[in-house]
Amino acid sequence: MTSGGGREAQLKHTGLRPGWTTGACATAATTAAYTALLTGDFPDPVTITLPKGQTPSFALTAESLTAGAAMAAVVKDAGDDPDVTHGAVIRSTVRLLPPGSGVVFRAGEGVGTVTLPGLPLDVGEPAINPVPRRLMREHVAAVAAAHHAPGDVEITISVDDGAEIARSTWNPRIGILGGLSILGTTGVVVPYSCSAWIDSIRRGVDVARAGGLTHVAGCTGSTSERTVTGIYDLPEIALLDMGDFAGAVLKYIRRHPVDRLTICGGFAKLSKLAAGHLDLHSARSQVDKAFLADLARTGGASEALAAEIADANTGLAALRLCEAAGVPLGDLVAARARDEALSVLRGAPVAVDVICIDRAGTVVGRSEPKGPAGS
């Protein structure tokens, strides 16, 4: 494979130091606590394996062991990313459960609870996202196998001052109350310095063009990279990790065109592009449910459904309402986002298509490719 491009090369080019997600920290703390519960000793540092194979080690900042429970804590290091959770203390308390109970998750102090629909977790569940849950289950299973234990445990994740920190996030607005979410799909926090990251996007385009590629993909993250690679079988150097900087990709490709640009990302983010936003970061643009309601009307939504969409908790909730009613909101968003991209390209000889996905990477909306003359 040709080297020099893709997500990893972009990260190296920024010179910024990556960090670890709250999900990775919770997994490390859980692994240490469960190991101590079975053996009497806390591994310190504790090493975990992330979805892409990295094996970071985490020093413990606190630990305690009683007859029925073990607690381990690590401090989150977000690297050079200006993350509000940088420095937060993430604790995991593990208790043994009767055989056959499985792994049960609880929200401790400073971790939120889901109170509204439209998120990847059911109402009433601790705000511990699916990938961190999977990571913790996998590490519990590995520790259990190593020590011939059944692996049935209750895991309570807490974050010191998490309720206070959460006030600086969108959690209260989307119905996650009481604290922070435990997040992360790769375990790695990719730092986004605007100037450094936009420069890395430009370098990615240059490398792809120099390599003779005629089709590149602007992706909002690792899940969208996997999706677009599965659809088009693109090489690594064709993948531009645009993050939230859709405008940076489009403006640079306008001046340095390629034959084909695919934009792939989460439905909610790309609904912002469809509404005309070029910076997709949650702090600088929000999902416009009234816009989605108007778009759904063009796809046959009733006024009652449009009112529900306008009042939905999240973009994903609006999408699910439309899916249930047979209204192709995902395709409508993809087509409008494509047209917005073409307007930014200003007639550059680039054909654009857009793919919208959900958090699992399932395609929920897709547009046909379209060029400046409608080809």
Secondary structure, DSSP 8 states (H G I E B T S, - for coil): ---S-HHHHHHHHHT---EE-HHHHHHHHHHHHHHHHHHS---SSEE---TTS---EE--SEEEE-SSEEEEEEE---TTS--TTTT-EEEEEEEE--TT--EEEEE-TEE-EE-SSSSSS-TTSBSB-HHHHHHHHHHHHHHHHHTT----EEEEEEETTHHHHHTTSSGGGGTEESEE-B--SSSEE----HHHHHHHHHHHHHHHHHTT-SEEEEESSHHHHHHHHHHH---GGGEEE-TTBHHHHHHHHHHS--SEEEEEEEHHHHHHHHTT-SB--TTT----HHHHHHHHHHTT--HHHHHHHHT-SSHHHHHHHHHHHT--HHHHHHHHHHHHHHHHHTT-S-EEEEEEE-TT--EEEE---B-TT--
